[in-house]
Amino acid sequence: MLRPFAFSGVFLGLLAIAGLSTAGGNKARHPHLHHALHELREARTELKEAAHDFGGHRAKALEATDAAIAEIDLALKGAGDNIKGQGAREKDFYKKYSHYPHIHHAVHELKEARTELKEAAHDFGGHRERALRDVNRAIEQLELAIKFAKKNS
């Protein structure tokens, strides 16, 4: 007589656990990596569409941006946190930047992502070190592009 109730209890318990894991399933565990990924994609568009080449830094900034996008994406996949559609901000958020808002904010988010990568308890499926390398390079190249744009605006 107790056997059907025991099975029902186990079954309901498993359903509850599954429900909890899927309820939080679309929330990013590494929000700064998601924000950085979004900003890098938008920054890439700004770099490509700009009227100038950022004093010769555009090509290197694009290369560094593409590498960081690829590696952050792999790191998120390695961590089981590759949730699409995360990281976007409201359009009003960017009003604080006078020009190239996504390039500016990509630098900020990359610095936050770097901290998130360093402080995580896991190695992002073996991609932590490469992601850190590419994040640092993207920060450097985007800062050079911004520096040139500020000087010439």
Backbone bond lengths (Angstrom), bond angles and torsions (degrees), N, CA, C in turn:
res aa  C-N    CA-C-N  psi(-1)  N-CA   C-N-CA  omega(-1)  CA-C   N-CA-C  phi
1 M - - - 1.452 - - 1.524 111.17 -
2 L 1.309 118.55 -38.30 1.463 121.01 -179.50 1.519 112.40 -75.35
3 R 1.313 115.94 -24.32 1.456 120.25 -176.16 1.538 112.92 -56.46
4 P 1.338 121.23 -48.14 1.478 119.54 178.02 1.521 112.75 -62.24
5 F 1.335 117.14 -35.30 1.461 119.57 179.04 1.523 110.99 -69.75
6 A 1.328 117.01 -37.55 1.466 120.73 179.11 1.525 109.60 -64.59
7 F 1.339 115.02 -44.51 1.458 119.14 178.19 1.526 110.56 -62.02
8 S 1.332 117.01 -42.96 1.464 121.34 178.96 1.517 110.94 -61.94
9 G 1.334 116.65 -40.49 1.466 120.42 179.53 1.514 111.70 -64.54
10 V 1.330 116.51 -43.45 1.466 120.75 178.28 1.534 109.72 -64.28
11 F 1.323 115.98 -44.56 1.454 120.86 -179.49 1.526 111.40 -61.22
12 L 1.328 116.98 -45.55 1.466 120.88 178.55 1.526 111.12 -65.28
13 G 1.309 117.08 -37.26 1.467 121.11 177.12 1.520 111.69 -62.65
14 L 1.328 116.26 -43.29 1.470 120.27 178.15 1.526 111.15 -65.48
15 L 1.328 116.52 -39.29 1.472 119.38 176.46 1.523 111.09 -62.29
16 A 1.315 116.63 -41.00 1.476 120.39 179.52 1.520 110.69 -63.46
17 I 1.335 116.19 -43.96 1.473 120.02 178.90 1.523 110.11 -63.16
18 A 1.326 116.89 -44.37 1.469 120.64 178.63 1.517 110.64 -61.39
19 G 1.323 116.96 -41.13 1.461 121.17 179.10 1.504 111.82 -63.63
20 L 1.337 116.99 -40.35 1.466 120.18 178.80 1.511 110.92 -66.83
21 S 1.319 117.07 -40.82 1.463 118.60 -177.74 1.518 111.47 -70.09
22 T 1.340 118.11 -32.35 1.456 118.25 178.21 1.516 111.61 -82.71
23 A 1.331 117.73 -26.41 1.461 119.78 178.52 1.511 110.39 -63.14
24 G 1.310 117.57 -39.54 1.462 121.16 177.72 1.505 111.95 -93.39
25 G 1.338 116.36 6.38 1.452 121.07 -173.55 1.513 114.40 -68.47
26 N 1.310 118.62 -21.01 1.457 118.37 -179.40 1.525 111.90 -104.60
27 K 1.312 116.96 17.70 1.459 121.01 175.39 1.529 108.41 -105.68
28 A 1.290 116.15 127.39 1.455 121.52 -176.69 1.525 111.48 -68.53
29 R 1.317 115.53 135.88 1.469 120.17 175.63 1.526 110.98 -86.09
30 H 1.300 117.60 -16.42 1.466 122.70 -179.22 1.530 108.19 -127.80
31 P 1.329 117.49 71.68 1.470 120.32 -171.82 1.527 114.40 -60.38
32 H 1.326 118.10 -35.27 1.468 118.30 -178.35 1.524 111.31 -70.30
33 L 1.317 117.22 -32.22 1.465 118.98 175.55 1.533 109.56 -66.03
34 H 1.313 117.13 -40.37 1.464 120.13 177.60 1.529 111.07 -66.06
35 H 1.326 117.24 -42.90 1.465 120.00 177.93 1.529 110.38 -63.25
36 A 1.325 116.92 -43.27 1.466 120.18 179.19 1.527 110.55 -61.61
37 L 1.310 116.57 -42.74 1.458 120.63 179.64 1.531 111.01 -60.90
38 H 1.313 116.54 -45.29 1.470 120.30 177.82 1.536 110.78 -62.29
39 E 1.321 116.88 -48.15 1.469 120.50 -177.88 1.523 111.68 -65.14
40 L 1.321 117.13 -36.25 1.466 119.59 177.71 1.524 111.10 -63.57
41 R 1.306 116.79 -41.29 1.466 119.76 178.54 1.532 111.14 -63.75
42 E 1.327 115.79 -41.38 1.466 119.74 177.74 1.528 111.08 -70.14
43 A 1.322 117.26 -38.50 1.470 121.25 178.19 1.522 110.49 -63.27
44 R 1.321 116.56 -37.88 1.467 120.46 177.77 1.528 109.77 -58.68
45 T 1.321 117.16 -42.41 1.467 120.95 177.68 1.525 110.57 -63.19
46 E 1.340 116.81 -44.98 1.479 119.79 178.71 1.525 111.08 -61.14
47 L 1.311 117.31 -41.38 1.468 120.46 179.19 1.533 110.62 -62.91
48 K 1.315 116.14 -44.65 1.469 120.44 -177.97 1.525 112.37 -67.50
49 E 1.336 117.21 -35.48 1.459 120.98 -174.93 1.525 113.68 -90.92
50 A 1.310 118.47 -5.05 1.468 121.26 -178.52 1.525 110.66 -64.43
51 A 1.320 115.30 149.68 1.465 121.32 -178.06 1.528 112.49 -76.21
52 H 1.320 117.77 -13.47 1.472 120.64 -179.51 1.526 109.27 -129.96
53 D 1.323 115.92 175.85 1.470 119.48 -176.12 1.531 113.05 -104.59
54 F 1.332 116.32 21.61 1.470 122.21 176.77 1.530 111.27 55.09
55 G 1.324 114.71 45.01 1.465 120.07 177.56 1.519 113.41 62.37
56 G 1.316 116.30 32.32 1.457 120.79 -179.60 1.518 113.56 87.81
57 H 1.317 117.63 2.62 1.468 120.91 -178.00 1.530 113.65 -92.55
58 R 1.330 117.32 -7.77 1.460 119.32 -176.57 1.524 112.29 -59.60
59 A 1.298 118.24 -49.17 1.476 121.34 -175.85 1.531 111.08 -60.46
60 K 1.329 117.04 -46.08 1.466 119.71 179.59 1.528 111.87 -68.71
61 A 1.331 116.49 -35.57 1.465 120.24 178.30 1.530 109.92 -66.77
62 L 1.333 117.16 -40.79 1.464 120.42 177.46 1.525 111.17 -64.93
63 E 1.313 116.63 -43.20 1.463 120.92 178.91 1.535 110.56 -62.11
64 A 1.323 117.10 -45.12 1.464 121.38 179.52 1.525 111.16 -66.74
65 T 1.325 116.37 -37.76 1.463 121.40 178.23 1.526 110.62 -64.01
66 D 1.322 116.52 -46.72 1.470 120.45 179.19 1.526 111.44 -61.79
67 A 1.321 116.87 -41.85 1.470 120.40 179.16 1.523 111.29 -64.32
68 A 1.325 116.55 -41.92 1.471 120.27 179.64 1.527 110.43 -66.83
69 I 1.318 117.71 -40.59 1.470 120.85 177.04 1.525 109.82 -58.09
70 A 1.312 116.25 -50.21 1.469 120.65 -177.98 1.524 111.34 -60.74
71 E 1.312 117.37 -44.76 1.463 120.32 -175.43 1.520 112.53 -73.93
72 I 1.324 117.47 -38.02 1.473 119.58 176.66 1.527 109.28 -64.73
73 D 1.323 116.75 -40.88 1.460 120.03 177.85 1.530 110.55 -60.37
74 L 1.323 117.49 -44.47 1.466 121.21 177.84 1.531 111.50 -64.64
75 A 1.316 116.59 -39.54 1.464 120.30 178.92 1.524 110.83 -63.80
76 L 1.322 116.89 -42.98 1.461 120.28 177.93 1.523 111.29 -64.69
77 K 1.316 116.96 -40.18 1.475 120.06 175.76 1.522 110.09 -62.78
78 G 1.332 116.90 -43.20 1.459 121.53 179.32 1.515 113.01 -62.52
79 A 1.331 115.94 -28.96 1.466 121.02 179.22 1.526 111.45 -90.29
80 G 1.338 117.59 -0.77 1.461 120.47 -177.37 1.518 112.03 69.19
81 D 1.317 116.92 28.62 1.468 121.92 -175.67 1.528 110.56 -126.49
82 N 1.310 116.79 36.57 1.458 120.35 -178.36 1.521 110.06 -93.65
83 I 1.308 115.52 74.63 1.453 122.33 -177.20 1.527 107.98 -96.90
84 K 1.294 115.91 123.88 1.472 120.40 -179.03 1.521 110.33 -74.37
85 G 1.326 115.16 149.70 1.456 120.42 173.93 1.514 114.69 82.94
86 Q 1.307 118.61 12.52 1.462 121.77 178.88 1.526 108.70 -96.49
87 G 1.318 116.58 154.45 1.449 121.32 171.31 1.513 116.79 100.76
88 A 1.314 118.23 -13.86 1.466 119.86 -178.85 1.527 110.29 -72.82
89 R 1.310 115.94 149.01 1.466 122.75 178.96 1.526 109.11 -118.69
90 E 1.323 115.25 164.61 1.468 120.68 175.38 1.527 109.17 -66.27
91 K 1.322 116.88 147.09 1.472 120.97 -178.02 1.524 112.46 -59.28
92 D 1.315 118.15 -34.99 1.465 121.57 179.98 1.528 112.43 -63.68
93 F 1.307 116.76 -23.66 1.458 121.48 -179.35 1.531 111.40 -56.39
94 Y 1.312 117.53 -34.63 1.461 122.48 -172.67 1.524 114.36 -84.92
95 K 1.325 117.48 -2.30 1.459 120.51 -178.70 1.527 112.91 -63.28
96 K 1.310 117.42 -20.32 1.467 120.49 -179.23 1.528 112.40 -72.37
97 Y 1.322 116.90 -12.12 1.467 120.75 179.44 1.521 109.39 -102.56
98 S 1.320 116.86 129.05 1.462 120.02 -177.02 1.532 112.51 -75.23
99 H 1.319 117.75 -31.42 1.456 120.58 178.69 1.536 109.34 -153.81
100 Y 1.313 116.60 151.41 1.457 124.38 -179.37 1.535 111.80 49.13
101 P 1.321 116.77 57.53 1.466 120.03 -174.85 1.528 114.34 -60.18
102 H 1.322 117.35 -36.05 1.464 118.88 -178.00 1.529 111.51 -74.86
103 I 1.305 116.95 -32.34 1.464 118.99 175.56 1.529 108.66 -65.86
104 H 1.319 116.50 -46.71 1.471 120.44 178.43 1.524 111.23 -59.38
105 H 1.325 115.22 -49.12 1.464 117.25 -175.29 1.531 111.64 -73.87
106 A 1.323 117.50 -25.74 1.469 119.89 175.12 1.524 110.19 -60.57
107 V 1.323 117.24 -40.53 1.468 120.53 178.82 1.532 109.57 -61.53
108 H 1.311 115.97 -46.29 1.471 119.56 178.65 1.530 110.90 -59.49
109 E 1.324 116.97 -49.32 1.467 120.35 -177.64 1.525 111.98 -68.05
110 L 1.326 117.47 -32.84 1.465 119.83 176.53 1.526 111.09 -63.96
111 K 1.319 116.68 -38.15 1.468 119.77 177.70 1.525 110.57 -65.72
112 E 1.328 116.79 -39.93 1.471 120.75 176.22 1.526 110.43 -66.78
113 A 1.328 116.67 -40.52 1.466 121.02 178.68 1.529 110.70 -63.62
114 R 1.324 116.18 -38.67 1.467 120.19 177.87 1.525 110.17 -59.03
115 T 1.326 117.13 -44.73 1.461 121.39 178.05 1.528 110.19 -62.92
116 E 1.328 116.29 -43.37 1.461 120.60 179.59 1.532 111.10 -61.64
117 L 1.325 117.34 -41.14 1.461 121.32 177.47 1.527 111.36 -63.59
118 K 1.317 116.18 -44.48 1.468 120.68 -177.83 1.524 112.30 -66.63
119 E 1.337 117.04 -37.00 1.462 120.76 -173.05 1.523 114.21 -90.19
120 A 1.326 118.09 -7.69 1.463 120.59 -178.26 1.530 110.33 -67.33
121 A 1.315 115.34 149.18 1.465 121.30 -178.64 1.527 112.05 -81.30
122 H 1.301 118.79 -7.34 1.468 122.04 -179.04 1.525 109.81 -123.68
123 D 1.328 116.27 173.97 1.469 119.50 -175.79 1.528 113.82 -106.02
124 F 1.342 116.73 19.65 1.463 121.58 175.69 1.523 112.05 55.46
125 G 1.325 115.72 46.64 1.461 120.55 177.99 1.511 112.85 64.00
126 G 1.324 117.15 30.61 1.459 121.48 -179.60 1.515 114.35 85.38
127 H 1.309 118.26 8.97 1.470 121.46 -175.99 1.521 113.94 -105.68
128 R 1.313 119.03 2.23 1.463 120.31 -175.93 1.537 112.43 -59.17
129 E 1.301 117.70 -50.81 1.470 120.36 -175.53 1.520 112.47 -64.76
130 R 1.321 117.08 -43.50 1.478 119.58 178.14 1.523 110.68 -66.67
131 A 1.332 116.64 -37.93 1.471 119.72 178.21 1.522 109.99 -64.03
132 L 1.327 117.12 -43.32 1.472 120.33 177.72 1.526 110.90 -61.08
133 R 1.311 116.46 -43.62 1.472 120.58 178.67 1.525 110.62 -59.29
134 D 1.327 116.93 -48.40 1.459 120.50 -176.57 1.523 112.41 -72.43
135 V 1.315 117.46 -33.13 1.466 121.02 175.08 1.526 109.66 -63.76
136 N 1.316 117.10 -46.52 1.476 120.95 179.40 1.524 111.20 -61.26
137 R 1.302 116.82 -41.66 1.466 120.07 179.54 1.531 111.02 -66.32
138 A 1.327 116.79 -40.05 1.470 120.03 178.62 1.525 110.61 -64.86
139 I 1.331 116.88 -41.89 1.472 120.24 177.09 1.523 109.42 -57.19
140 E 1.312 115.98 -49.42 1.478 121.09 -178.19 1.526 111.61 -58.93
141 Q 1.317 117.42 -48.80 1.464 120.99 -176.32 1.528 112.40 -70.48
142 L 1.318 117.15 -39.33 1.464 119.30 178.65 1.527 111.27 -68.67
143 E 1.325 117.05 -36.14 1.468 119.55 175.80 1.525 111.30 -64.02
144 L 1.332 117.43 -38.21 1.466 120.21 176.38 1.531 111.13 -64.16
145 A 1.327 116.37 -40.67 1.467 120.29 178.07 1.522 110.82 -63.71
146 I 1.331 116.85 -44.08 1.462 121.33 179.19 1.532 110.64 -63.47
147 K 1.319 115.91 -42.71 1.472 120.54 -179.85 1.522 109.87 -58.98
148 F 1.322 117.22 -44.42 1.459 120.17 179.04 1.527 110.48 -65.84
149 A 1.323 117.34 -43.21 1.470 120.67 -178.14 1.530 110.72 -62.75
150 K 1.326 117.76 -39.20 1.469 121.03 179.42 1.532 110.80 -66.28
151 K 1.322 115.65 -41.27 1.463 120.17 -179.53 1.524 112.01 -64.16
152 N 1.295 115.82 -30.01 1.464 120.43 -173.68 1.530 113.32 -110.26
153 S 1.308 117.14 21.82 1.466 117.80 178.50 1.502 111.60 -107.28
